[in-house]
Amino acid sequence: MRLTDEEQAMLAGAQGPARQWAIRHQIAVGEFFDAPDFVPVGQAHIMADTESLGPSGVAWLEQLAMLPKQQRRVRIPTITDPRGLDFDSYKRLKQTQAMADIEARAIAAFEALGVLMTNTCINYQTILPPVRGEHLAFGDTGVVIYCNSVQGARSNFEGGPSALSAGLTGRTPRYGYHLDAHRVGSKHFTLGHQPHGLADWGALGGIVGKATNSYWEVPVITGLDAIPNSDEMKHFGAALASFGSVALFHIPGVTPEARTIAEAFAGRPVPPATRIERTDFEAFYAAYAAPGDKADVVVFAAPQLSLVEMSQLADLLDGRHVHEATSLIVTTSPEIKFAADRMGLTRRIEDAGGIVAAGVCFYQSYAREMAEANGWQRLLTNSAKLVNIIAGYGYKPSLASMERCIDSAVAGRIV
């Protein structure tokens, strides 16, 4: 890789051991992907949950945090994905004191590095939304695909060490979705059935993701009757990235780099379209169906909820109460939680028997341990991303609309 004078100095250790480690790590990543050089980035976003870090990861962060301040501080805005637990709600979820203790250690270390503890996977809705053409080093797959596709920014899926490295160096290897060549549509899908509601948008992401199934493929979706909103794009992108490892999609007339279908494919011949029909949606839901089963836990997470989604949930729960045999868990960002508290939305959800947890996401919060402690098995959600992930933690997942999820939480069984 070609290195600037400043990058050579970091590699030589002139800016301290933290930046020396970071640039070495990034060179190894860049050489693996044949990156010619580095590109400056405006933000970094770190996967920072303690379940992934583990004791050794937290201890390593604490070692970095002991370096002199000028050597350890990140040099660009660096934020975090959801944490492992919410200190205000972890006891109600039967998470342990040991989990809380390691969480506190990780937070202290990150803060010493100058990392902003935003604890969110919806930073594009709440913190500092990227702009078209901005180069980034983002970790969460749902964050990356949204920022690439909806906002026209540029990021690869960055691993935790790579994102922290970018925060310390202010750059990332120039490969993948930082390059024009990889941002061109490669597969074509058209809709014969329109999605209705967030679960449908997630299901569509799962259908396209399974049919695409490659980080280097860029699906192009046509045939929409209406322009999707931010929450719909959020659920579509999160599921698409989860089921297909996809980092970028184009919807002509919606996404910044695809005003037309010709633009989506950069003037190349438009490939024949795979048509997605109502039966495809029905088959997707059927794979997770469990009508009549006891609903152990109903979860709204992955991605965290926007303020609009919080309001919709509160409206659906007004005058009702969650069944005594069912747990209802709602996760959102700390900023949205603060607004929901101020507007009375949190109170309305919790008065109905729900638990609102801030700064976490269910599958990153010791999900297996929570299942064992609470006796949970059957999980119901409106997040297609979550149903794709959570079976690996021992759950039996089902997918339904927000309305059906609430009806089921109140009934204590899947309706």
Buried (B, 14 or more C-beta within 10 A) or exposed (E): BEBEEBBEBBBEEEBBEBBBBBBBBBBEBBEEEEBEBBBEBBBBBBBBBBBEBEEEBBEBBBEBBEBEEEBBBBBBBBBBBBBBBBBEBBEEBBBBEEBBEBBBBBBEBBEBBBBBBBBBBBBBBBBEBBEEEBBBBBBBBBBBBBBBBBBBBBBBBBBBBBBBBBBBBBBBBBBBBBEEEBBBBBBBBBBEBEBEBBBBBBBBBBBBBBBBEEBEBBBBBBBBEEEBEBBBBBBBBBBBBBBBBBBBBBBBBBBBBBEEBBBBBEEEEBEEBBEBEEEBBEEBBEEBEBEEBBBBBBBBBBBBBBBEBBBBBBEBBEEEEBBEEBBBBBBBBBBBBEBBEEBEBBEBBBEBBBBBBBBBBBBBBBBBBBBEEEEBEBBBBBBBBBBBBBEEBEBBBBBBBBEBBBBBBBBBBBB
